[in-house]
Amino acid sequence: MTTPDARWTLAVDHGTSSTVGAWADVDPRDGWVRVGPVSVDGFPSMPSAVLSRPDGAVLAGRPALEAGAVDPSAALLRTRPHLAASTGGPPELLTRWPRPTTAVDVATALIAKVVRAEAARRGTLPSAVVLLHPASWTAAAREALRAAGLAALGAIPYTSPDQLELLDSPRAAAHRLGGQGRLLVVDVGGAATELAVVDRAGDGTASVAAVRTVNVGAEVLDDALAQLVLDRASPALAARVRFGGDLEAHRAWYRLRAGVREGKETLAAQGSVSVALPVLPPESPVPGAVGLTHADLGAMLAPGLEEIAQGITGLVGTLTGPRPAMLVRGGLTEMPRVREWLAERTGFGLAHGGDPGAVSAFGPASGAAAWAAERLGLGRP
């Protein structure tokens, strides 16, 4: 890799379940800034998983998730809540074997992998790297994220701390959507849902007028779906996975949970999915699967969606001024009619219109990359 290239920027959104990256660069054909997702290991997103092997190698993303199926205790998953809970004191140790690891270490590995993937594809380094965070994060949590970003850049030759910037996800999502006026961003994440009211000015700047967190996230649904699969499996298998306590039982739960997480996308798009049951030695491998449909999700989704709707009403009810449009995004919102139900329940119109990129997994990251490009004066004014 060579020195930073003044023609492109990069943003990284380190989420609870998945990490995505997006680039923004200047199209040489017309001088306009274009955005797109970063491909890591052949996919537009990667699991927010890190695993340290006994030989000292650190795996991040999909390889870490796959290696965790053999040694679940060595895989670190869903560490962003630990990063969010940072207080500015000594970092909390998440594991001691095979090496001490913190949430900052995990974020560093994930950020570095995204940066290296896109830089290797281009053969140049970005002129700016933007890291996204919830608007509700404290200053200590943001500094922990900044520390991870600085460590990631510090391990890459020819980079500089001056290239790193932080931006909250609601403003990034609003920038990706474009437009002016007040916008309500509903972001259903893995650990929780963040509700934020963003005021967009005519000059392209924006500010967060209000923010609230609702403790409803996609990870809870994944656990519930995995338990539903066990409910429909043979009693012997279910009991072994739930109460076995041995390494093979832990491996089986890990594989089942990973299968449910990946199958959820198919379930959202097609209405049904078949989840493979784990095989537990020393039993002979008997193939088995459990089917899930949209009908199975209704009872699980309803209480959480109602809680989000009440949070929306409570947050906006504290504000004066025009009624905002609503941008609803996040994994659970890909389920059929979730966005429409929230709009009907709260009375707020949906803002994304016909732009699927605004609600896609890389929407806020692409908005942040474009935001950085504009700050650097890249492309046509």
N, C-alpha and C positions, 0 to 999 in steps of 0.2 A: 504494500500500500504506500501511496505517496502522500504529499502534503494535502491539507484540506482544499476542497474544490468549492469555489465561490458560487457554483451553479446549483447546489442542492442542499437540502436540510433534511433532518431525520427526527422523528418523534417516537417515543416508546411509552406504551401504556401497560404498566406492570399490574395486572389485575389479580384478584384472589385465585381464580381458576385458570385463566389464560393470560398470556402476554402477547401483545401485538405491536407491530411497528409500521410506520408509514413514512414515505418520502414525499418531498415536494421538490421539483426541479423546473428549470426553464426549458421549454420546448424550443430547440433551435430553429424550427420551421416558422414560428410566428412570434416568439418571445414571451408567450403567456406561461404562467406557472401551472404545472400539472401535478396531481397527487396520485399515489398508488400504494398498495400494501407491500410490506417486506415479506419475502418468502424465506422461511427458515426450515431447513430439513425438508423442503418440498411442500410446505404448507403455509397458508397465510396467517396462521396463529400457532402458538406453541403452548403446551401446558406450563403453568407456573411451578414447575417441579425442578428440584436440584438434588443430586445424589453424589456423595463423596465415596469413591471406592477405596478399599484398603490399600491399593497401590498408589494412592494420592491423586488419581485422576478425578476431575470434577465434571460430572455430566449435567447438562441443563436442558430443559424442555422435554421433547418426546423421548430421547434416549434415556433420560433419567426416569421418566414415568415407566418405560418398558423394563428397565433394570430393577425398578422397585417391585415388580411382580415376583422377583426371586428373593429379594431382601427388603420387605416393606419397611422395616424399622430404620433403614438407612436412607429412605426417600423422604425429603422434606416437601410437603405439599401445603398449599394455602397458607403461606407465611406472611402475606401482606397485612393481615390483622395485627401481627406482632410488630410490623414496621409502623403501623398506624398508632400503636400504643406506646411508641417511644416517648420517653420523658426527658431526654437530654442527658441522662446518667449513663452508667456503663451498660453496654448492650446486653440484652438477655441471651443467654446461651440456649439454643434450641436443641443441640445434640453435642455429646462429648466424644462420640466415636463415629468414624475413625479419626475425626479431627473436630475441634470446637468450631461451631458454626452459629452465626447469628442471622437475623432477618436481613440485615444490611449485606451480609455475605451472599445470601441467596439472590437478593435484588441485583447485586453487582454482577453475578454470573449471568443472569437473564438479560440485563441491559447490554452487557458486553457481547453476548451472542447475537443479539439483534444488530448492533452496530457493525460487528465483524461480518455478518452475513451480507448486508447491503453494500458495505465498503468493498468486500471481496468481489461481489458481482460487478461493481463499477470500476474497481481499480483505483478509486480515489476516496478520500475521507470527506465527510460532510462539513460544511462550514458552521453548522450549529446542530446541537442535539437537545431536544426538548423532552423533559420527563413530565408525565401527567400525574396528578394526584387529586383526590376528592377535595372539594372546596371546604369541607368541614375539618380537614386535618389541622392539627396544632402546628405551631412553629417548630416544635421539637421533632414531630413526625416528618415535616417537610425537610428539615435539616438531615434527618436520617436518610431520606431518599436522595438528597443532594450528595451525601457522603458516598452512597452506593454509586451514583453517577460519576463522581470524581474518581473513585477507585477503578471503575470500568474504563474510563478514558485514560487514566494514568497508566494502564497496562498496555495501551496501544501507542506505538511510536508516532510522533509528530502531532499529537493532539495537545490541546491546551484547556485548562479549567475555564477559560473565558468562553469556550464554545458551548458550555452547559447552561441551560435555562430551565426553569420550572413553570408550569402553567396548570391551573385547575381545570378539571375535566369539563365542568359545565360551560365555561367560556370557550374551551376548545370545540365542544360540540356545537355551540352557537355559531362559532366562526365557520365551521364546516357547513352549517345550514345556510348562513348568509342572512341578509335582511336587516331590518331595523326594528326598534321597539322592544317591548317586554316579552320574554320567553321563559316558560317554565320547562326545565329539563328534568325528566324523570329517568334516572339511571338505575336499573335493577341489576345490581352486581352479584358476585358470588356470596359475599358475607352479609351484605345489607343493601338497602335502596337509598340513594341520595336524591333528595328533592331540592332543587335550586332555582331561584328566580334570577334571571340574567337580564340586565338592562343594556340593550345594544344601541350605541350612538350612531349618528350618521357618518362619522369619520372612520368607522370600522373598529373603534374601541368598545369595550364592554366592561361591566362591573357586576358582581354578585350582590343583589339586594337582600336576599334572605336565603337561608339554607336549613334543612332539617334532614335527619337520618331516621329511617324506619327499619327496624330489625327484621326485614324479610329479604332473603337472598336465595339464589339458585342452588347453593350447596345444600340447604335444608331439603329442597325438593329431590335432589339426587339421593340423599340418604333415605328419604321416604320411599322413593321408587325402588331402591335396592332392597329395602325391607319388604315391599310388596312382592318383589320377585321371589324372595325367600318364603313368603307366606304361600306362594303358589307352587313352590318346589316340594319335594318329598320331605316329610317331617324329619327324617333322619339327617338329610343333608342340611336342612335349615338349623337343626339343633347343633350340629357339628360346627357350622360356620359361626353361629351366634355365641355358643358357649364352650367351644373346644378349647380355646386358649393356647393351642400349640402353634408352631410356626406354619404348618400347612393350613390351618384354619385362618390365620392372619393373611396368608397368601391368597386364599380363596376369596376372602372379603375384599381384598385389594383388587383382585381381578374382576370381581362382580361390580364393584363400585366404578372401576374404570370403564367397564362395558356399558353400564347404565349412562355414565356421563357422555360417552361417544354416541350411544344410541339415541340420546335425547334429541339430537339434531335431526336424525331421520324421523323420529316420532313427530317432531314439529312440522316437518316438510311433507310427510306422506300420510300421517294419521295413524300409523301403526309401526311397531318394530319388534323384532324377536331378539331377546337378550339371552346369550349363551350362559348356561349354568356352569359354575366351576366344578372341576373334577378334583376330588380329594383322595390322595393316596392314603391307605393301601387299597382302597376300593378300585375295582376295574373301571377303566374309563368308559362310561356309558354316556354318549352324547345326549344332551338335553337342552331345552330352551323354554323360556316363558315369554308369551306375547303380551305387549302393552299397547293400549290404544288411547286415543284422546279422551274417551269416556273415563278412563282410569284417573285422569288428571283433574277432573272437575272438583271433586271433594278436597283434593290437596291444594289446588290453586285458590279456591274461593276465599278462605279466611285471610290468606296473605294479600290478595288483591284488595279485599275490603279494607285491610289495615293501611295499604298504600293509598287508597282513595281517601280515607279519613285524614291521613297525613297531608295530602294535597290540599284538601279543604281547609284544614287548620292552618297550614302555612300561608296560603294566599289570603285567607281571611284576615290576617294581621296587616295586610298591605293596603295602601290607598293607591288610586290611579287606575289606569286601564286594565282590563282583564287580559291576562297573557294567553297567547297560543301555547300549545303543549307539545314538546318533543319527547316521545317515550322510546327508550332504547334499553338494550341489555338482553341477555340470553333468554330469560323467561318470556320476554315480549314477542319472541318469534312464534310462540304458540298461537294457534288460530284465535282471532277475535280478542286477544288480551288488550291490545291497544284500543280497539273500538269499545270494549267494555269499560275501560278506565275513562274514555272520553264521554261515554253516555252517562256513567255514574257520577262524574264530577261536573259535567257541563262545559268542559274545555275542549275547543277544537284541536284536532291534530295538525301539527305544523309542517311535517316533513313532505307533504304533498306527494309528488311522483319521484322524489329523489331517494332511491334505496340506500345510497351511500351515507346519508345523514343518520340512518338508524343501524348501519352495519357495524360489525365488530370493530372495524378500524376507523369509524367515523370521527371520534374525538382526536385520535392520533393524526389523521389526515388534516383535520382542522388545525391542530397544533403545528404540524410541519409547514402548512401554508402560512400560518401566523408568523412563524419564524422567518420564512422567506420574505414576507412583506416588511418585517422589521429591518431586514438586511438590504432592502431595496432591490431584491432580485426580480427579474422579469419586467414586463411593461407596466407602467403606472396605471 
